[in-house]
Amino acid sequence: MSKHIAVLITDYFEDVEYTDPVKAYKEAGHEITTIEHKSGNTVTGKQGDATVTIDKSIDDVKPSDFDALLLPGGFSPDILRGDDKFVEFTKEFANSGKPIFAICHGPQLLVNADVLKGRTVTGFKSIQVDLKNAGATVKDEEVIVCGGNLVTSRTPDDLPAFNRESVKILAS
């Protein structure tokens, strides 16, 4: 069954941490909706390889509209977590128990949403202390699946494992 996946994204996202999972999700038959401040905006990855036209404004969506959430890394999550609307969306999504896929710096939105207590996660090396301080158990592994609904990975090198586990959860 096709799932509808929200992607919180803005400029300076890590290009392949968006393009690679989105390709895997679409190939598995799922639908993607990109969300930023304003629909129609074009955001550019930090490598300059990928541009994304935003489908929806954060003001026009709610977590109940979606089946899963993708949080690509790069500088995008750090920028977005400065806006309470994105933090609240992430918090409400996490509290719903629906799947969340966060790679590299993506878990920074989970830190600000204060939803990591008691969870086991991984992330980019420079945010691992932040993850611990947010109450998570942090492991340095290519992919961590916690509670059957939270998938985290560290870097673009982990994308094959990240995509495999995410697609597996979407199929269930």
C-alpha positions in Angstrom: 0.0 0.0 0.0 1.3 3.4 -1.0 2.3 5.7 1.9 2.5 9.5 1.9 5.8 10.8 3.2 6.4 14.3 4.5 9.9 15.8 4.0 10.9 18.8 6.1 13.6 20.5 4.0 15.2 23.9 3.3 18.4 25.2 1.7 21.7 23.6 2.4 20.3 20.1 2.8 22.7 17.2 2.2 21.9 16.5 -1.5 22.1 12.7 -1.5 20.4 12.4 1.9 17.3 13.8 0.1 17.6 12.4 -3.4 18.6 8.8 -2.5 15.8 8.1 0.0 13.2 9.8 -2.1 14.3 7.7 -5.1 14.0 4.5 -3.0 10.6 5.5 -1.6 9.2 6.4 -5.0 10.5 3.1 -6.5 8.6 1.3 -3.7 5.4 3.2 -4.8 5.3 5.9 -2.1 4.3 9.5 -2.5 6.6 12.4 -1.3 5.5 15.9 -0.2 8.2 18.5 0.5 7.5 21.1 3.2 9.2 24.4 3.9 8.2 27.9 4.7 6.4 28.6 1.4 5.1 26.3 -1.3 6.7 27.0 -4.7 10.0 28.0 -3.1 13.1 26.3 -4.7 15.7 25.1 -2.2 19.2 24.0 -3.1 21.4 21.3 -1.5 24.7 22.3 0.0 26.6 20.5 -2.8 24.5 22.3 -5.4 23.7 19.0 -7.1 20.0 19.0 -6.1 17.2 21.5 -6.2 13.8 20.9 -4.8 10.6 22.8 -5.5 8.6 22.9 -2.3 5.1 21.3 -2.5 3.5 22.7 0.7 4.0 25.4 3.3 4.4 24.3 6.9 1.2 26.5 7.5 -0.8 24.3 5.2 0.0 20.8 6.5 -0.5 18.8 9.7 1.1 15.5 10.7 -2.2 13.6 10.3 -1.9 14.3 6.5 1.1 11.9 6.3 2.1 8.3 7.0 5.9 8.9 7.6 8.4 11.7 8.0 11.9 12.1 6.3 14.4 14.4 7.9 17.5 14.7 5.6 20.7 16.1 7.0 23.0 18.9 6.0 22.4 22.4 7.5 18.7 22.2 6.7 17.6 20.6 10.0 19.6 23.2 12.0 17.9 26.0 10.1 14.4 24.5 10.4 14.7 23.8 14.2 14.9 27.6 14.7 11.3 27.8 13.7 8.7 26.6 16.2 6.3 25.5 13.4 8.8 22.8 12.2 9.6 21.8 15.8 5.9 21.4 16.7 5.2 19.5 13.5 8.1 17.1 14.3 7.0 16.7 17.9 3.4 16.0 17.0 4.6 13.5 14.3 6.8 11.7 16.8 4.0 11.6 19.4 1.7 10.0 16.8 4.0 7.0 16.7 4.2 7.1 12.9 7.6 6.3 11.2 10.3 8.9 11.2 13.5 8.5 9.1 16.3 10.9 10.1 19.9 10.8 8.7 23.1 12.7 9.6 22.0 16.1 11.1 18.3 15.3 10.6 17.9 14.2 14.3 18.5 17.8 15.3 14.8 18.4 14.7 14.1 15.5 17.1 16.3 17.1 19.7 14.4 20.3 19.6 11.1 18.5 19.6 12.2 16.8 22.8 11.2 13.4 21.7 14.4 11.4 22.1 14.2 10.4 25.8 14.5 6.6 26.1 15.1 6.2 22.3 18.2 4.5 20.7 19.5 6.5 17.8 22.6 7.4 15.8 23.5 10.6 13.9 26.5 12.5 12.5 29.4 12.5 14.9 29.2 16.2 15.8 25.6 15.9 17.0 26.0 12.7 19.1 26.5 14.6 22.3 23.4 16.6 21.6 21.5 13.4 21.1 22.7 12.0 24.4 21.9 15.3 26.2 18.3 15.0 24.7 18.0 11.7 26.6 18.8 9.2 23.8 21.1 6.2 23.9 23.5 6.8 21.1 25.3 4.1 19.1 27.8 4.5 16.4 26.3 2.2 13.8 25.3 2.6 10.1 21.6 2.3 10.9 19.5 2.1 14.1 15.8 1.1 14.1 14.2 1.9 17.4 10.7 0.8 18.4 9.9 -0.2 14.8 9.2 3.4 13.8 12.4 5.5 14.1 15.2 4.9 11.7 18.5 6.9 12.1 21.8 6.8 10.2 25.1 8.8 10.4 26.3 9.9 7.0 25.7 9.5 3.2 27.8 6.3 3.4 25.0 4.7 5.4 22.3 5.4 2.8 22.0 1.8 1.6 21.2 0.6 5.1 19.0 3.6 5.9 16.9 3.2 2.7 16.6 -0.6 3.2 15.3 -0.2 6.8 13.0 2.7 5.9 11.4 0.9 2.9 11.0 -2.2 5.1 9.0 -0.1 7.7 6.9 1.6 4.9 6.0 -1.9 3.6 4.6 -3.0 6.9 
